[in-house]
Amino acid sequence: MKKLSMEGIFTKPINVLLLSILCTLLWGSAYPSIKTGYELFALPTNDIPGKLLFAGVRFFAAGLITIILCSIQNKRFMLPEVSARRGILLVSLTQTVLEYIFFYISMSNTTGVKGSILNASSSFFVVILAHLFYKNDKITLNKLTGCIIGFMGIIMINQTGLSTSSFTFNFMGDGMMLLAGLAFAVGSLISKKVCQTADAMVVTGYQLGFGGLVLMVIGLITGGQLTRITTSGILLLSYMALLSAMAFSIWTALAKYNKMSKIAVYNFLTPVFGALLSALFLGEALLTFRNILALLLVSAGIGIVNVGKELRK
């Protein structure tokens, strides 16, 4: 029986489909996991230092796991090239430190369903920023249409009625999640440039690990503590570290062997899984007209943006 190469494994159409869905499912599961983690570790809404420590432990562990997996794959301990270290630092500060400071604060002040929909804004911020900074990635009709539809969904999730006065916006919840999406978008552009000359898994491992370390230090020096340590809490934290390491590693491999547009179309599934899993495990309301319409608009926006890319390849 002929043995498939790594490229063969990650380019087979059915594998691309299933692995892309797995990644978005894992990322979607982070929303209820974080909310549950706050309860298991007894982290109240106003305990920001404790939550940053919680996030730091997760991403430091995820970085270590990714580096170990990458080293096993290459049969040697992997270190980032000197020329890539400044870029890795910048990616880490934007896509791990800033993004997750905003993200974890937001998840204290909003629901998992709403957070998963709002965080999808990162896909539209990427399109806008790419237009500003890359000459070969300008906004097209497809991209513009997708962004408009997507942002309509983000507006819809904050709408409690039909009048303009019914629009509600909680900065510490909604605003922080939008800032998290913006930080992710900025980090994505930096990461794209860094990975042109560096191993993508090495970049991912070290940016997660260093970012996690920074978050832990910030959490500790501001008084953060994980005072309630239980078996359930440790298992959940281990799962969250593994999901980050696994999802980033698989997505990086898919991106390496396929056109990015071929897998980016599946991004619309992340808010879908996030909302569904939050409703399932947290008992949050999902089947309301506002939530369903917002989720459909955001998912359609992401799909239109990326299908447009695929048609031009």
N, C-alpha and C positions, 0 to 999 in steps of 0.2 A: 504493500500500500504506500503510495507516494506521500511523503511528509510535506505538509504545507509550510512555506516560509512565513516569517512574520508579516511580510508585505501581503502575502496571499490571504492570511487570516484577517487582516484589517482592511482589505479591499473587497472581499467577497460581499456582494450586495446584501444578503440576508444578515451577515455579521455586522455590517455597517448599521443596518436598521436596528437590530437587537441591542448592540452595544451603545448606540446613541440614545435609545430609549432608556437603557439601564442608567446611563450618566444623568439624564434629566430626572429620572425617578429618584436617584440618590440625592441630587441637589434639592429636589422638591421636598424630600423627607427631612431636610435640615430645619424647615420652618417649625413643624410640631416638635422636633427634637430639642430645639433651643428653648421653646416655651416650657417643655417638660423638664428640661435641665434646670431652669430657674427654680422650679418647684422642688426638685429632688435635692438641690444644693442649698435650698432655703435662701434664695437671692431675691429680696423684695425689689419693687419697681425703682426705688431711689438708690439702690446699691450699685452704682455704676462701676466703682473700682472692682467689686467682686465679679461683676459680669465680664469686665475686661480680662481679669485673671482667668476666668472660665474659658473665654475665647482663646487666650494665649496658650493655655495648656493644650487645647484642641489642635491649634494650628502648628504648634511646635512639634507635637507628636505626629501630625500628618506630614510635616516636612521630613522628619526622621524616617518615617515609613517609606516615603517616596524616594529619598536618597538611597536607602538600603535596597529597595527594589531595583533602582537604576544601577546600582553598583553590582548587584547579583547578575543582572542582565548583561552588563559589560565585563564581568569577571575581574573587576578592580574597583577600588574605592574612588568614586567620582567627585572631583573638585571642580568648581567653576573656573574657567579660564580667566586670567588676569584682566583681559580686555572686556570681559562681560560683567565683572563684579560691580562696577558703578551702575550699570543698567539693572542688575538684579536688585541692588539696593533701592533704586527708584521704584521698581515694580513692587517690591516688598512694602515700601512706605505708602504707596497709593492703593494697591490692590489687596493688601492684607491689613496693614495697620489702620489707615484712614477708613477704608471701606467697612471694616468690621467694628471699628469704634462707632461709626454711624449706624451700622446694621444692628448691633446688639443693643444699643440705646433705643432704637426704633422698636425692636421686638418686645421691649418692656412697655411700650405705649400704644401698641396696635395689635390687631389680631393676626394670626398666621395666614388666614385667607386674604385679608387686605394687604398684608406685607408682601406675600408672594406675587400679587398682582402689581403692586407699586414697584417692586424691585425689577420687574420686567422692563422698566424704563431704561435700564442699562443698554439694552439692544438698540434703542432709538438714540441715546446719547452717543453711542459708538458711531452710528451713521453720520450724525451731525459733526462730530469732532474729526472723523476721517475726511469729510468734505473740506474742513478748514486746514488740515495739515498734510493731506496726501493729494497730489495732483492727479493721480490715476484712480482715485476713489471718490469721484464727485457724486453729489445727490442727483439721482435720476427721477423720472416720474414715478417709477415703482417704489423707490425709497421714500420719496416725499409722501406718496399716498399711504404707504405703510406706517410712517411716522405719525401722520395726522390721525389715522384710525386708532393707532396705539395710544396716543395721548388723549384721544376722546375717551378711551377706556379708563385711563388714569383719572380723568376728570369725573367720569361716571361713578367711580368707587367712592368719591368724596361728596357725591350728590345725594341729599336725603329727600329731595322733592323735585318738582318741575321748575320752580322759580329760581332766579339767580341768588336770592337770599338764603336758599336752602343748601348752598355749597358750604361744606365744613372742611377745615384743614387744621390738623394738629401738628405743629412744627416738630415737636419731640417724637412724634410717631411717624406721620406721613412725610414731613420734611426731611427727617433723618434718613428714611428709606430712599428717598429720591437722591439725597447726597451720596448714599452708599452706591446707588446705581451710577452716578456721575464718577465717583472714585474708581469704580470697576472699569468704566469706559476709558478713563485716562490711563489706568494701568494696562489695559488691553493694547492700547496703541504703543505704549512703551515696550511692552512684552513682545509685540510683533517685531519691532525693530531689533531688540536684543536677540531673539531667537533666530534671526537671519544668519547669525554667525556663531551661535552657541546651541548646545543640546537643550531641547525644550524641556525634557524631564529634569535635567539638572537645574535649569532656571526655576522651574516650578518647585522642586524640592527645597532649594535654598531660599527662595522668596517666601515660601510658607513657613519654613523653620525660623528664619531670621525675624519675620514679621510676628510669629507667635512669641518669640523671645521678647521682642519689644513690648508687645501687649502684656505679657506677664510682668515685666519690669514696671510698666506704667501702673498696672493694677496693684502690685505689691507696694510701691512707694506712695500710692495714694490711699493705702489702708485696706486694700482688698483682701478678703480671706474666703476660703472654702471651708467653713466651719462644720457643715454637716456632710460627712463622708459616709456613703452607704454603698452596698454592693450594686444596687440598682443604678446609682449615680455614676459609679465607675464604669459599669457596663455601657451605659448610655454615652458617656464621654469617649470611651473606646470606639464605639460604633461611629460617632461623629468624626473622630480622627480618621478611621478607616474609610468612611464614605468620601471624605475629602481627598485622601491619598488615592483611592481607587478611581474615583470619578475623574480627577485631574490626569492621572496616568493613562487611563483608557482614552480620554478625550484628546490628550496630546498625541497618542499613537495614531488615532484616527485622523487627526489633523496632519500628521507627518506623511501618511500614505495616501491621503485623499485631498481633493480640492476642498478648501475650507467651506465654500458655498454648499458643497454636497452634504455636509453634516450640520451646518449652521441652521438649516431650515428646521431642525428638530428642537431648536431653542424654545419654540412656543410651548413645548410640553412641560417645561419647568414650572411656570406659574399654574398650569393645569394640575400637575401632581401636587404642588405646594398647597393649593386651595383644597383639593380633594382630601389629601392626607390630614390637613389641619381640621377639616370638618369631621373626618372619621375618628381621629385620635383625641382631638381637643373638644369635640362636640360643638364646634363653632358653626354659625349659620352660613350655609353656602347656597341653598336653593331659594334665593330671593331674586327677584327680577333684576335689582341693581347689580348684585354680585355676578349673576350669570351673564348679563349683558356686558359688564366691564371685562370679565374674563374672555368672552368671545371676541370683543374688540381688540384687546391686547394681543391675544393669540393670533388673530387674523392679521394684525399689523406686523408682527414678527414674521409670519409666514409670507406675506406679500413682499416685504423687504428682501427676504432671502430667496424666494422663488424668482424674483427679478434678477438676482445675481446669477442664479443657476441658468436661467434662460440665455444670459449673455455669454456663458462660457463656451 
